[in-house]
Amino acid sequence: MSVIPCEKNLELQGRIRDFAEVLKTEAHTLGDHGLDEDEFYSNVFRGAIERVRGQFSATMREKREFVAHVLNHMQDRCFIGEWESAGEANRHDYSVPLPSGRTAIIELKGCLDGNNTNIFERPPHADEFIIWSVCTNPGADPRHNAWSGIHTRLSAEIVSRSQRVDGLIVWDMVCGTIGRPCPKVLADPLRGTDVGPYILPPPCLYLFPGTIPSPRNNPAPSPQAIDEVQILQAFFDCFKCRASELNHVSFEVGHHGRDTVRSTSVTRDGVVQRQSNPTAIRRS
């Protein structure tokens, strides 16, 4: 049982570690820097690593191109209307009209284990608001990241700031590749979908409660059904999802002394996949 069906590729992890060790000891032999070994590692190596790391972390272009391919695919097949990017002036990323006339708002995040996951604002015009995790690091641990995002970060924001989140998508261009093998398409390769340059497995969808948990008045709201979150229903229908793969996220909140505590559980196909003990909400 796990919070997400896929897991990190241990063989690839080993190769990444091995290459990192080679890079740390042999990098001075690369390029035409004109420095001896000591000077290179003292002055160039760390700066170069941090520069590359920053370039990979800072750019959203690849992630946005992926999302555009997916949303265009859905629009072309009439699962959604003509979507638009919200622009940098807003605290969300995409506005998506649905066939029913409802408006879904999508907030794009990375691997969910960082502080950026805590930064979001549900706009007043949102009929539905979801988080979409696009984690392009093939060396990341999807199970750690998904749980960290749902329990440690999103639940704290939902409860403490009354920020209703209707659901979560964990899905990106690494899914179904050697970096992140997907059990769904390993069991049935026909479940892949051609989307632009990608062949994508069905996404992992998480349904959250439709109301804000409150210790006194609403301590344990139930997760919504898939047809209550129409943007997730659109993903479900468009990308060959199955009801047995839907994840239902529950939060139970209460008081423990001066602290507000919450416990989180993720259920899939009627089975609890992961559950936390009551944990105090700590926000910096």
C-alpha positions in Angstrom: 0.0 0.0 0.0 1.3 3.5 -0.8 0.1 7.0 -1.3 0.9 6.8 -5.0 1.2 3.6 -7.1 4.6 4.4 -8.7 7.9 4.5 -6.8 11.4 5.7 -7.5 13.6 3.6 -9.8 16.3 2.2 -7.5 18.5 1.2 -10.4 18.4 4.7 -11.8 19.0 6.1 -8.3 22.2 4.0 -8.1 23.4 5.3 -11.4 22.7 8.9 -10.4 24.7 8.4 -7.2 27.6 6.7 -9.0 27.8 9.5 -11.6 27.6 12.1 -8.9 30.7 10.6 -7.3 32.5 10.5 -10.6 31.6 14.1 -11.2 32.9 15.2 -7.8 36.3 13.6 -8.5 36.7 13.9 -12.2 35.0 17.2 -13.1 38.4 19.1 -13.2 39.3 17.0 -16.3 36.4 18.5 -18.3 36.5 21.6 -20.3 39.3 24.1 -20.9 39.3 26.1 -17.7 43.1 26.3 -17.4 43.1 25.7 -13.6 44.8 23.1 -11.6 42.7 20.6 -9.6 42.7 22.6 -6.3 41.9 25.9 -8.0 39.1 24.3 -10.0 37.3 22.8 -7.0 37.9 25.9 -4.9 36.7 28.4 -7.4 34.7 26.8 -10.2 33.1 23.5 -9.4 30.6 24.5 -6.7 29.6 27.6 -8.5 29.0 25.7 -11.7 26.9 23.1 -9.9 24.8 25.8 -8.2 24.3 27.6 -11.5 23.1 24.5 -13.3 20.8 23.6 -10.3 19.4 27.1 -10.3 18.7 27.0 -14.0 16.8 23.7 -13.8 14.9 24.8 -10.7 14.0 28.3 -11.9 12.7 27.6 -15.4 9.0 26.8 -15.8 9.1 26.7 -19.6 9.3 22.9 -20.0 6.5 22.4 -17.4 4.2 24.9 -19.0 4.8 23.4 -22.4 3.8 20.0 -21.0 0.6 21.4 -19.4 -0.2 23.3 -22.7 0.0 20.0 -24.6 -2.3 18.3 -22.1 -4.9 21.1 -22.0 -4.9 21.5 -25.8 -5.5 17.7 -26.1 -8.5 18.0 -23.7 -9.9 21.1 -25.4 -9.6 19.5 -28.9 -11.7 16.6 -27.6 -14.3 18.9 -25.9 -13.6 17.8 -22.3 -12.8 21.4 -21.5 -13.4 24.8 -23.1 -10.8 27.3 -24.3 -8.4 27.5 -21.4 -6.1 30.4 -20.7 -2.9 31.1 -18.7 -3.6 33.4 -15.8 -0.3 35.3 -16.1 2.2 36.3 -13.5 0.0 38.9 -11.9 -2.2 36.2 -10.4 -1.7 33.7 -7.6 -2.8 30.9 -9.8 -1.7 29.5 -13.2 -4.6 28.4 -15.4 -8.3 29.2 -15.8 -10.2 26.3 -17.4 -13.9 26.7 -18.5 -15.9 23.4 -18.2 -18.8 22.3 -20.5 -21.2 22.8 -17.6 -20.3 26.5 -17.4 -18.2 26.1 -14.2 -14.7 27.6 -14.0 -11.8 25.5 -12.8 -8.6 27.1 -11.6 -5.3 25.2 -11.7 -2.3 26.0 -9.6 0.9 24.5 -11.0 3.5 23.2 -8.5 6.7 21.1 -8.6 7.5 18.0 -6.6 5.4 19.1 -3.6 8.1 18.6 -1.0 9.2 22.3 -0.9 7.9 25.5 0.6 6.5 26.6 -2.8 3.7 24.1 -2.3 2.4 26.3 0.5 2.0 29.4 -1.7 -1.4 29.5 -3.3 -4.6 31.4 -3.2 -8.0 30.2 -4.3 -9.5 33.1 -6.3 -13.1 34.2 -5.6 -14.4 33.2 -9.1 -13.2 29.6 -8.8 -15.9 27.0 -8.8 -13.2 24.4 -8.5 -9.6 24.7 -7.5 -6.9 22.1 -7.9 -3.2 21.7 -7.5 -1.2 20.0 -10.3 2.2 18.6 -9.4 4.7 18.5 -12.3 7.9 17.0 -10.9 10.5 16.8 -13.7 13.3 15.4 -11.5 13.6 11.6 -12.4 15.7 11.1 -9.2 12.9 12.4 -6.9 10.9 10.0 -4.7 7.3 10.2 -5.8 5.9 8.6 -2.6 7.8 10.9 -0.3 6.8 13.9 -2.3 3.1 13.1 -2.6 2.7 12.5 1.1 4.8 15.5 2.0 2.6 17.7 -0.2 -0.8 16.3 0.9 -0.2 15.9 4.7 2.6 18.2 5.7 1.9 21.1 3.4 -1.6 21.2 1.8 -3.5 20.0 4.8 -1.9 22.7 7.0 -2.8 25.5 4.5 -6.4 24.2 4.0 -7.0 24.1 7.8 -5.1 27.2 9.0 -5.9 29.6 6.1 -9.3 28.1 5.1 -8.1 27.6 1.6 -10.3 25.0 0.0 -8.5 22.7 -2.4 -10.8 20.4 -4.3 -8.2 18.0 -5.6 -4.7 17.2 -6.7 -3.1 15.8 -9.9 0.3 14.2 -9.7 1.4 13.7 -13.3 4.1 14.9 -15.7 6.3 14.0 -18.6 8.6 11.7 -16.5 5.6 9.5 -15.6 5.8 6.2 -17.5 9.5 6.7 -18.4 12.6 4.9 -17.1 12.9 7.6 -14.5 9.4 6.8 -13.1 7.9 3.5 -14.3 4.1 3.5 -14.1 2.4 0.3 -12.9 -0.7 1.3 -14.9 0.9 1.1 -18.3 3.3 -1.7 -17.3 0.2 -3.8 -16.7 -1.6 -2.6 -19.8 0.5 -0.6 -22.4 -2.7 0.3 -24.3 -3.6 2.7 -21.5 -1.0 5.2 -22.7 -2.2 8.3 -24.5 -0.4 10.1 -27.3 -0.2 13.8 -26.3 2.0 15.9 -28.5 5.5 14.5 -28.1 4.6 12.4 -25.1 3.0 9.0 -24.4 1.3 9.5 -21.1 -0.1 7.0 -18.6 -3.3 7.8 -16.8 -2.8 10.6 -14.2 -2.9 10.0 -10.4 -6.0 11.9 -9.1 -6.7 12.9 -5.5 -10.2 14.0 -4.3 -10.2 16.3 -1.3 -13.2 17.3 0.9 -15.6 19.9 -0.5 -15.6 21.9 2.8 -13.0 23.3 5.1 -12.3 21.0 8.2 -13.0 22.8 11.5 -12.4 21.3 15.0 -15.8 22.4 16.3 -18.2 22.5 13.4 -16.7 20.2 10.7 -14.0 17.9 12.1 -14.0 15.2 9.5 -15.6 16.2 6.1 -15.8 13.4 3.5 -13.8 13.6 0.3 -15.8 14.6 -2.8 -16.9 12.2 -5.5 -15.3 12.4 -8.9 -18.4 13.9 -10.5 -18.4 16.7 -8.0 -15.0 18.0 -9.2 -15.6 18.3 -12.9 -12.1 19.2 -13.9 -10.8 16.0 -12.4 -13.7 14.1 -14.0 -12.5 15.6 -17.4 -9.0 14.2 -16.7 -10.5 10.9 -15.6 -12.5 10.5 -18.8 -9.9 11.8 -21.2 -6.9 9.8 -20.1 -8.3 6.3 -19.5 -8.5 6.4 -15.7 -10.3 3.8 -13.6 -12.4 4.2 -10.5 -10.3 1.7 -8.6 -7.3 4.1 -9.0 -8.9 7.2 -7.6 -7.5 8.5 -4.4 -9.8 9.9 -1.7 -8.1 12.2 0.8 -9.6 12.8 4.3 -8.6 15.2 7.0 -9.7 15.0 10.6 -9.0 18.0 12.8 -9.2 18.7 16.5 -7.5 20.4 19.4 -4.7 19.0 21.5 -4.0 21.5 24.3 -3.2 24.8 22.5 -2.5 23.1 19.2 -4.8 22.4 16.3 -4.0 18.9 15.1 -5.0 17.1 11.9 -4.7 13.5 10.7 -4.6 12.7 7.1 -5.6 9.5 5.3 -5.5 8.5 1.6 -7.9 5.7 0.5 -7.8 3.9 -2.8 -10.3 1.3 -3.9 -11.7 1.2 -0.4 -8.4 0.5 1.2 -6.5 3.0 3.4 -3.1 3.4 1.7 -1.5 5.7 4.2 -2.7 7.4 7.4 -1.0 9.8 9.8 -1.2 10.2 13.5 -2.7 13.5 14.7 -0.1 16.1 13.9 0.1 19.7 15.1 0.0 22.4 12.4 3.2 24.3 12.4 3.4 27.2 9.9 6.4 29.5 9.5 
